[in-house]
Amino acid sequence: MSALTVPESQLAAPAHGPAVARPETPVAAQPLPGGLDQWLAERHGELIAVRRHLHAHPELSHQEFETTALVAGELRVAGLTPRLLPSGNGVICDIGEGGPVVALRADMDALPIDDPKEVEYRSTVPGVAHACGHDVHTAILLGAGQALARLADAGALPGRVRLVFQPAEEASPSGAPQMIAAGALTDVAAIFGLHCAPRLPTGTVAVRTGPLTAATDIVSVNVSGPGGHTARPHLTVDLVHALSRLVVDVPALLDRRLDPRARVSLVFGSIAAGQAPNAIPATGHARGTVRVLGREAWREAPELITQLMQEVAAATGATASVDYVRGVPPVVNDARATELIAEAARLALGPDEVTEAELSMGGEDFGFYLEQVPGSMIRLGTGIADAAPMDIHQAGFDVDERAINHGVRVMVHTALASLARFTD
């Protein structure tokens, strides 16, 4: 594969830390074709090394140039022909020929978070860390691509699989529209992805039909008035009062103006106005996030929230200026695609290792792809046994690295099942 390897001496029993857990094929799993299970077991250390290299050298959104170079190099070693985005920080790579075309996606960017872990692969970049598992996603897609390339070389790939290594999932604007504009979805019948789930046991996955994650937007409101003395609020506009009404009343009014099944959440994280206790300020502002599970409600949200903010502000005498910034759409999994990836996961891990995923109000720009083609995203269990519960976007985030092989198996089974379905 590459010069990135983990010595055999580090292959040990499953553990949290620098030692690499030996790979294991779940007892109830169905074997991969073409001897890929043995091939995958032999390359376990190499995939771990790729993940650890990425973890130690994280790159922020829109800056994933070294990560892109590594991914492209590994794909070329496998005999593939990767295509870099014009920006140089994303990769599209087809495996096989003809149709149908099925896409598999991984994101590559890290977060502006410190990494306090005491492990050999701790981040070497101050204030930047792979605290969301995108290094794991990238290693999994590389492994799946290399396995599928072996099948293609043997003439055993009934169609074409497109690998989509995406930058800037954590940013706004995010990288999914950039990938789509570069042709990531051209001729694609379906797209699939996975995301690390540290609260799920390693060796399991969770799937869900319909909404999985919420649309996520940012709204900012600036209020203004003449300002004045707190002893005479009746002679001016009390902007602190106006802001308090906005942050309390607008979320409550939304609950009455949108279908409650859409699960709309408006939460403010920043509010500021004035400095002196005896002076009513002339300006103030508040910023928050809007999260929506329903596509239709998401489309209605900007106009409605802007209207409500202006109406509430006007009732206090203040003037409100609203800036509504679109983030990402909701991830709404297609029913047939979810059924397909769930069955593939049962084949890959065993029938008892697939559970139902919980709804999340977090954002994920995989939703952009699902607005164009059917597809599904699943949760991959990466929980470390006997360790304290962990969450994504948390300093010190880490995974049980056996999950990488599990993820490869799920993605390969998914690609083959998808090609077979669309060929029928």
PLY file of the C-alpha trace (Angstrom):
ply
format ascii 1.0
element vertex 424
property float x
property float y
property float z
element edge 423
property int vertex1
property int vertex2
end_header
0.00 0.00 0.00
2.48 2.69 1.15
5.39 3.37 3.43
2.91 4.17 6.20
2.87 1.04 8.34
2.44 -0.02 11.94
5.04 -2.58 13.08
3.80 -6.09 13.81
5.06 -5.66 17.38
2.35 -3.05 17.96
-0.47 -5.37 16.94
-1.95 -6.26 20.29
-5.20 -7.05 22.02
-7.91 -4.39 21.63
-6.87 -1.40 23.66
-7.14 2.37 23.77
-3.81 3.96 22.96
-0.94 3.45 20.57
-1.25 -0.34 20.35
-3.25 -1.52 17.34
-6.08 -3.95 17.97
-5.76 -7.04 15.80
-8.45 -7.12 13.14
-11.31 -9.47 13.54
-14.06 -10.58 11.18
-17.39 -10.77 13.05
-18.45 -14.37 13.55
-21.84 -13.95 11.88
-20.53 -11.89 8.95
-20.65 -13.06 5.35
-17.24 -13.19 3.66
-16.22 -10.62 1.10
-15.63 -11.94 -2.43
-12.23 -12.55 -3.98
-10.41 -13.34 -0.77
-10.80 -9.76 0.40
-11.21 -10.72 4.05
-7.68 -12.11 4.13
-6.39 -9.15 2.13
-8.06 -6.75 4.55
-6.65 -8.54 7.60
-3.15 -8.35 6.14
-3.45 -4.61 5.53
-5.02 -3.73 8.84
-1.81 -2.16 10.14
-1.41 -0.08 6.98
-4.91 1.36 7.26
-4.28 2.14 10.93
-1.05 3.89 9.94
-2.90 6.05 7.41
-5.46 7.02 10.01
-2.79 7.83 12.58
-0.77 9.89 10.12
-3.88 11.93 9.29
-4.72 12.24 12.98
-1.23 13.55 13.75
-1.32 15.97 10.80
-4.85 17.44 10.74
-5.87 20.20 8.36
-8.73 22.66 8.76
-11.56 23.10 6.29
-10.51 24.31 2.83
-6.85 23.61 3.74
-6.73 19.83 3.18
-3.89 19.91 0.63
-1.50 17.44 2.29
-4.40 15.11 3.10
-5.48 15.25 -0.54
-1.92 14.49 -1.69
-1.75 11.46 0.60
-5.13 10.15 -0.58
-4.23 10.60 -4.25
-0.88 8.89 -3.72
-2.46 5.87 -2.04
-5.00 5.57 -4.86
-2.27 5.68 -7.50
-0.40 2.91 -5.69
-3.58 0.83 -6.07
-3.49 1.41 -9.82
-6.27 3.98 -9.84
-6.44 7.39 -11.50
-7.61 10.00 -8.98
-8.79 13.41 -10.15
-8.07 16.38 -7.90
-10.39 19.34 -7.63
-9.10 22.54 -9.27
-8.61 23.90 -5.74
-6.28 20.99 -4.95
-8.06 19.91 -1.77
-10.48 17.18 -2.82
-10.39 13.91 -4.78
-12.78 12.09 -7.11
-11.78 8.63 -8.27
-13.70 6.07 -10.34
-13.15 2.33 -10.04
-14.29 0.06 -12.86
-16.02 0.97 -16.09
-19.47 1.53 -17.53
-22.56 1.73 -15.43
-24.29 1.85 -13.12
-22.29 4.29 -10.97
-22.47 4.17 -7.16
-20.69 6.81 -5.04
-19.07 6.42 -1.61
-18.17 9.60 0.27
-15.71 10.52 3.03
-14.87 13.93 4.50
-11.29 14.93 5.31
-11.18 18.14 7.39
-10.37 18.61 11.07
-11.65 21.00 13.76
-10.08 23.99 15.55
-9.83 22.02 18.82
-6.84 21.06 20.97
-5.79 17.41 21.22
-4.74 16.55 24.79
-4.37 12.77 24.25
-1.14 11.13 25.42
-0.68 8.89 22.38
1.99 8.72 19.70
-0.42 9.92 17.03
-1.55 13.01 18.95
-2.05 16.07 16.74
1.17 17.88 15.92
-0.74 21.02 14.86
-1.54 23.31 17.80
-5.25 24.01 18.12
-6.28 21.60 15.36
-7.51 18.02 15.82
-9.50 15.28 14.14
-12.14 15.41 16.85
-14.97 14.24 14.59
-13.47 11.10 13.04
-12.89 12.36 9.51
-9.46 10.73 9.59
-11.26 7.43 10.18
-13.73 8.11 7.36
-10.83 8.79 4.99
-8.93 5.64 5.96
-12.10 3.56 5.53
-12.82 4.91 2.06
-9.20 4.35 1.03
-9.40 0.75 2.20
-12.73 0.21 0.46
-11.37 1.74 -2.74
-8.30 -0.48 -2.72
-10.43 -3.57 -2.11
-12.82 -2.66 -4.91
-9.87 -1.98 -7.22
-8.73 -5.58 -6.70
-12.19 -6.80 -7.73
-12.17 -4.53 -10.78
-8.77 -5.88 -11.83
-10.22 -9.39 -11.60
-13.24 -8.42 -13.70
-15.56 -8.94 -10.73
-16.95 -5.41 -10.36
-20.31 -5.17 -12.18
-20.25 -1.43 -12.75
-18.43 1.65 -11.50
-17.79 2.90 -7.97
-16.91 6.55 -7.44
-14.86 7.54 -4.40
-15.61 11.06 -3.18
-13.02 12.48 -0.77
-14.55 15.79 0.26
-13.03 18.85 1.93
-14.66 21.27 4.35
-17.56 19.38 5.85
-17.16 21.41 9.04
-17.17 24.83 7.34
-19.76 27.16 5.89
-19.73 27.27 2.94
-19.01 23.57 3.01
-17.32 21.31 0.48
-20.22 19.19 -0.77
-21.46 21.79 -3.32
-17.87 22.13 -4.51
-17.67 18.37 -5.10
-21.03 18.32 -6.88
-19.95 21.18 -9.15
-16.82 19.18 -10.00
-18.91 16.23 -11.20
-19.02 14.00 -8.13
-22.64 13.04 -8.85
-22.49 12.84 -12.66
-24.26 9.61 -13.72
-24.49 8.50 -10.06
-27.47 6.30 -9.18
-26.97 6.42 -5.39
-24.50 7.70 -2.81
-23.58 6.29 0.60
-21.58 7.51 3.58
-20.88 6.73 7.22
-20.01 8.71 10.31
-18.18 7.73 13.48
-20.47 7.12 16.45
-18.38 6.88 19.65
-21.42 6.00 21.77
-22.08 2.88 19.71
-20.02 -0.25 20.39
-17.36 -1.06 17.84
-18.63 -3.74 15.49
-22.13 -2.26 15.23
-23.83 0.27 12.96
-27.03 2.28 13.26
-29.29 3.11 10.31
-32.36 5.27 9.86
-34.83 5.94 7.07
-35.89 9.56 6.61
-34.38 12.45 8.58
-31.06 11.62 10.26
-29.53 15.05 10.90
-30.94 18.56 10.81
-30.47 21.45 8.45
-28.24 23.98 10.17
-28.32 27.73 9.45
-27.04 30.82 11.25
-29.18 33.86 11.95
-27.93 37.22 13.18
-30.12 40.16 14.20
-29.01 43.73 14.83
-31.39 46.03 16.68
-31.13 49.78 16.88
-32.78 52.79 18.55
-31.93 56.27 19.84
-30.46 55.12 23.17
-30.90 57.04 26.42
-30.91 57.04 30.23
-32.19 54.02 32.13
-34.10 56.45 34.40
-36.30 57.42 31.44
-36.90 54.31 29.28
-40.24 55.76 28.15
-38.38 58.48 26.23
-36.27 56.04 24.17
-36.26 52.44 22.99
-35.11 49.87 25.50
-32.89 47.71 23.27
-31.93 45.27 26.01
-35.60 44.60 26.54
-36.09 44.31 22.77
-33.31 41.71 22.49
-34.71 39.75 25.41
-38.09 39.64 23.70
-36.48 38.46 20.45
-34.57 35.56 22.00
-37.61 34.44 24.00
-40.56 35.16 21.72
-39.30 34.24 18.26
-38.45 30.58 19.10
-41.84 30.23 20.80
-43.67 31.77 17.84
-41.90 29.42 15.44
-43.46 26.48 17.26
-46.87 27.86 16.30
-46.09 28.80 12.70
-44.41 25.64 11.41
-45.47 22.00 11.36
-44.27 20.57 14.71
-43.23 17.39 12.89
-40.50 19.42 11.19
-38.64 19.67 14.52
-37.46 23.30 14.29
-35.00 24.56 16.89
-33.84 28.19 17.15
-31.25 28.64 19.92
-29.22 31.78 20.51
-25.59 31.43 21.51
-24.58 35.09 21.55
-26.33 38.25 22.73
-24.78 41.64 23.45
-25.88 45.21 24.02
-24.35 48.10 25.91
-21.78 48.35 28.68
-22.94 50.92 31.23
-25.61 49.85 33.75
-27.33 53.24 33.61
-27.34 53.79 29.84
-29.72 52.23 27.32
-27.58 51.36 24.28
-28.34 52.48 20.75
-27.39 49.13 19.20
-27.38 45.46 20.13
-27.17 42.11 18.46
-27.85 38.42 18.89
-26.71 35.34 16.93
-28.03 31.82 16.95
-28.49 28.62 15.02
-31.58 27.35 13.27
-31.89 23.58 13.05
-34.65 21.89 11.05
-35.35 18.23 10.28
-37.96 18.79 7.57
-36.95 19.95 4.08
-40.10 22.01 3.48
-39.84 23.79 6.81
-36.17 24.48 6.10
-37.13 26.19 2.85
-39.68 28.36 4.68
-37.46 29.22 7.65
-35.46 32.24 6.37
-38.46 34.33 5.33
-40.55 33.37 8.36
-37.83 33.94 10.95
-36.89 37.29 9.42
-40.54 38.35 9.49
-41.03 37.27 13.12
-37.88 39.06 14.29
-38.91 42.29 12.63
-42.43 42.06 14.04
-41.26 41.36 17.60
-38.69 44.16 17.42
-41.25 46.60 16.02
-43.56 45.90 18.94
-40.85 47.26 21.27
-40.13 50.27 19.07
-36.76 48.93 17.90
-35.62 48.47 14.33
-34.30 45.02 13.43
-31.94 44.06 10.61
-31.73 40.30 10.04
-28.94 38.37 8.32
-29.92 34.78 7.61
-27.10 32.56 6.32
-27.84 29.17 4.82
-25.71 26.32 6.15
-26.51 22.74 5.19
-29.77 20.96 4.34
-31.09 18.08 6.45
-29.81 14.59 5.79
-32.94 12.72 4.72
-32.09 9.10 3.97
-33.84 7.44 1.05
-35.89 4.40 2.12
-34.59 1.98 -0.54
-31.00 3.12 -0.14
-31.23 2.74 3.63
-32.69 -0.74 3.27
-29.80 -1.61 0.98
-27.01 -0.34 3.23
-28.67 -1.91 6.28
-28.68 -5.30 4.59
-25.09 -4.79 3.47
-24.13 -3.99 7.07
-25.82 -7.18 8.26
-23.76 -9.14 5.74
-20.60 -7.30 6.77
-21.00 -7.45 10.56
-23.78 -9.90 11.35
-27.59 -9.64 11.57
-27.59 -8.60 15.23
-25.13 -5.72 14.79
-27.47 -3.32 12.98
-29.66 -1.05 15.10
-31.81 2.03 14.54
-30.02 5.38 14.61
-31.30 8.24 16.72
-32.30 11.57 15.21
-29.65 14.24 15.58
-30.06 18.02 15.50
-26.43 18.31 14.40
-25.58 19.35 10.85
-23.91 17.29 8.11
-23.42 18.49 4.54
-24.06 15.00 3.13
-27.57 16.42 2.80
-26.47 18.34 -0.31
-25.84 15.06 -2.14
-29.19 13.65 -1.06
-30.98 16.62 -2.60
-29.61 15.43 -5.96
-29.61 11.60 -5.82
-30.96 8.87 -3.51
-28.64 7.72 -0.78
-28.11 7.03 2.89
-25.69 7.80 5.70
-25.21 5.43 8.63
-23.55 5.61 12.04
-20.48 3.40 12.50
-19.79 2.26 16.06
-16.32 3.35 17.21
-16.79 3.15 20.98
-13.79 2.13 23.07
-14.67 -0.62 25.53
-14.22 0.21 29.23
-13.45 3.87 28.43
-15.42 6.90 29.59
-18.25 7.84 27.20
-17.04 10.20 24.51
-18.71 12.45 21.95
-17.63 13.92 18.63
-16.27 17.50 18.66
-14.79 16.76 22.07
-11.14 17.38 22.93
-9.34 14.06 23.21
-11.69 12.26 20.80
-10.42 8.82 19.78
-11.77 5.55 18.41
-11.36 1.81 18.62
-9.37 1.35 15.42
-10.90 -2.04 14.69
-13.82 0.03 13.41
-11.78 0.87 10.32
-11.89 -2.72 9.05
-15.56 -2.93 9.95
-16.22 0.24 7.97
-14.34 -1.08 4.95
-16.39 -4.27 5.01
-19.66 -2.33 5.20
-18.70 0.00 2.35
-17.54 -2.83 0.06
-20.69 -4.88 0.71
-22.76 -1.73 0.11
-21.06 -0.94 -3.20
-21.47 -4.48 -4.48
-25.11 -4.73 -3.39
-25.88 -1.35 -4.98
-24.26 -2.26 -8.28
-26.15 -5.54 -8.32
-29.47 -3.79 -7.67
-29.02 -1.14 -10.32
-27.80 -3.72 -12.85
-30.91 -5.87 -12.40
0 1
1 2
2 3
3 4
4 5
5 6
6 7
7 8
8 9
9 10
10 11
11 12
12 13
13 14
14 15
15 16
16 17
17 18
18 19
19 20
20 21
21 22
22 23
23 24
24 25
25 26
26 27
27 28
28 29
29 30
30 31
31 32
32 33
33 34
34 35
35 36
36 37
37 38
38 39
39 40
40 41
41 42
42 43
43 44
44 45
45 46
46 47
47 48
48 49
49 50
50 51
51 52
52 53
53 54
54 55
55 56
56 57
57 58
58 59
59 60
60 61
61 62
62 63
63 64
64 65
65 66
66 67
67 68
68 69
69 70
70 71
71 72
72 73
73 74
74 75
75 76
76 77
77 78
78 79
79 80
80 81
81 82
82 83
83 84
84 85
85 86
86 87
87 88
88 89
89 90
90 91
91 92
92 93
93 94
94 95
95 96
96 97
97 98
98 99
99 100
100 101
101 102
102 103
103 104
104 105
105 106
106 107
107 108
108 109
109 110
110 111
111 112
112 113
113 114
114 115
115 116
116 117
117 118
118 119
119 120
120 121
121 122
122 123
123 124
124 125
125 126
126 127
127 128
128 129
129 130
130 131
131 132
132 133
133 134
134 135
135 136
136 137
137 138
138 139
139 140
140 141
141 142
142 143
143 144
144 145
145 146
146 147
147 148
148 149
149 150
150 151
151 152
152 153
153 154
154 155
155 156
156 157
157 158
158 159
159 160
160 161
161 162
162 163
163 164
164 165
165 166
166 167
167 168
168 169
169 170
170 171
171 172
172 173
173 174
174 175
175 176
176 177
177 178
178 179
179 180
180 181
181 182
182 183
183 184
184 185
185 186
186 187
187 188
188 189
189 190
190 191
191 192
192 193
193 194
194 195
195 196
196 197
197 198
198 199
199 200
200 201
201 202
202 203
203 204
204 205
205 206
206 207
207 208
208 209
209 210
210 211
211 212
212 213
213 214
214 215
215 216
216 217
217 218
218 219
219 220
220 221
221 222
222 223
223 224
224 225
225 226
226 227
227 228
228 229
229 230
230 231
231 232
232 233
233 234
234 235
235 236
236 237
237 238
238 239
239 240
240 241
241 242
242 243
243 244
244 245
245 246
246 247
247 248
248 249
249 250
250 251
251 252
252 253
253 254
254 255
255 256
256 257
257 258
258 259
259 260
260 261
261 262
262 263
263 264
264 265
265 266
266 267
267 268
268 269
269 270
270 271
271 272
272 273
273 274
274 275
275 276
276 277
277 278
278 279
279 280
280 281
281 282
282 283
283 284
284 285
285 286
286 287
287 288
288 289
289 290
290 291
291 292
292 293
293 294
294 295
295 296
296 297
297 298
298 299
299 300
300 301
301 302
302 303
303 304
304 305
305 306
306 307
307 308
308 309
309 310
310 311
311 312
312 313
313 314
314 315
315 316
316 317
317 318
318 319
319 320
320 321
321 322
322 323
323 324
324 325
325 326
326 327
327 328
328 329
329 330
330 331
331 332
332 333
333 334
334 335
335 336
336 337
337 338
338 339
339 340
340 341
341 342
342 343
343 344
344 345
345 346
346 347
347 348
348 349
349 350
350 351
351 352
352 353
353 354
354 355
355 356
356 357
357 358
358 359
359 360
360 361
361 362
362 363
363 364
364 365
365 366
366 367
367 368
368 369
369 370
370 371
371 372
372 373
373 374
374 375
375 376
376 377
377 378
378 379
379 380
380 381
381 382
382 383
383 384
384 385
385 386
386 387
387 388
388 389
389 390
390 391
391 392
392 393
393 394
394 395
395 396
396 397
397 398
398 399
399 400
400 401
401 402
402 403
403 404
404 405
405 406
406 407
407 408
408 409
409 410
410 411
411 412
412 413
413 414
414 415
415 416
416 417
417 418
418 419
419 420
420 421
421 422
422 423
